[in-house]
Amino acid sequence: MDNEVADLLQRFVAGDQAAFAELVKRYRRKLYQVAYQIVRNHLDADEVVQETFVRLYRKQKELTDVKTVTSFLIRIASNYAIDLLRRRRHHRQLDPDPGTGSSPAQLQSTKGVRTPGDDYHDKEITREVTAALSTLPPRQRLTILLHDVEGYTKAEVAAIMECPEATVRSNLHIARAKVKKLLLRRFR
Amino acid sequence: MTGVTMTCGQVQALLDDYDDDTLNEQERSAIQAHTASCQSCGKLLADARRFRTVLSNQAATVPDPGEPYFEQMTRLVLAKTSDRPTLNWISPIAGKSVAHRQQQWRRLGMAMATCAASVLLFAASVWLGLSYQQTRLEVIRSTPAENDIRPSFSFLLNNESEPSYVSRHETAMLGQGLVMMGAPGVLQRAEALPFLHAGR
C-alpha cells in the first residue's frame, strides 16, 4: 500500500477530518470512472461516489483491517452500483454517442495512417462494445470492466470482488466470449 | 532458459497471463518462440490483444464532469459526514446529490422566472389601465357637455347625486379597452376612483 495513503488512513481512523477530505480528493475520480462504467449515467454515478465515501466514513472504526484502500473503495462503489442497477429494474438507455467529448480511440489502423473513416469506425466499435457490455450479468460486467477496461490485475479484481481468482478467470472468459459473439454478429 | 517447448494447447491456456505479463521468464520465452513459429497461435495472440485494446477504449467513453463538479461533490460529502446538524429541515434539497441539487435549482429558477413574468404582466396591465383612464379623463374634459349622451358606470357605483356623462366615442374606447386588456376589474376600480372625475 502506498505509504501516503496508509498514513492518511491511519489519521482518518484516529478521527482526523482533513485526512478524510484528502482521501476523498485522492479517490473521487477513480471511483467516478468505475461507477460510470457500471451505471452509464452521470446522476447514478454521482450517487454511487457520494454514497461510497459516506459508507467509508461510517466504517471509520472498522478500517484497521483494510489492507488496500483502493480495493475497499472500489468494492463498496461497485456493489452499490450493481445494487442500483438491480433496483432500477430496467436497463437505462445507453449514451447516444459514448465517444463524444472523450479522447479518440487508439485503435491501430492496418495502414498505419489514421483517417476520418477510421475514427468513425472506432467510435462505432466503441459504441457496440458499450452496448454488448451492458447485456452482461453484473458480476461478469464488473470483472471485464475492472480487468480489461480499468487495467486491474486478476488478483486485484479478486480482492475487490471478494472471490477466488479462479472465479475471476472464469467470469472473464465467459464475458469476453459473449462480447466477442455480439460484436461478430454485429460486424460480420 | 531456452529449449523449453510448449504445445498449442499449453500456449493457448497461458495466452491471457502472457498478455497480463504475469508469467515467469521461462514461460514467456517459450510462448514467444511458439507464437513466432505457429501461425494459428500467433493469430490468437494478435486477436486477443486487439480485442483488449478495443475493450480498453471503453475508459474513454466516460465523460469528464470537470473539476468544479468534483469540488462540489467533495464539499457535499464532507457536509454529510460532518458532526454538524444537517439543514434538511430548512432546505428540502440539502443533502441530496450534486446532480440532483443542480436539477432542483434549475426547476426552482424556472418557477421563479415564471412568477416574475406573471408579476410583470400584472403590473403592465395596471399601468395600461391607468393610462387608459387618464386618456379617458382628458377626452371627457375636452368633450362639450351637450355631446354627452349616457351616464358613466361610476355614477351607478358611487351613488353620486349627479351622474357624470361619457360620449359615444369614449364608451366605444372603453369597450375596446376592456376586451383588449382583459382586466375589467382593474378598469372598473380605476373608473370608480374619484380623482378621475375631479375638475368636471
Interface residues (C-beta under 8 A of the other chain):
Chain A: Q17 F20 A21 V24 K25 R28 R29 Y32 Q33 Y36 Q37 H42 L43 D46 E47 V49 Q50 F53 V54 Y57 D95 P98 G99 T100 G101 S102 S103 P104 A105 Q106 L107 Q108 D122 I125 T126 V129 T130 L133 I144 L145 D148 V149 E150 G151 T153 K154 R169 L172 R176 V179 K180
Chain B: D16 D20 T22 R50 F51 R52 T53 V54 L55 S56 N57 Q58 A59 A60 T61 V62 P63 D64 P65 F70 M73 T74 L76 V77 L78 K80 T81 S82 S97 V98 A99 H100
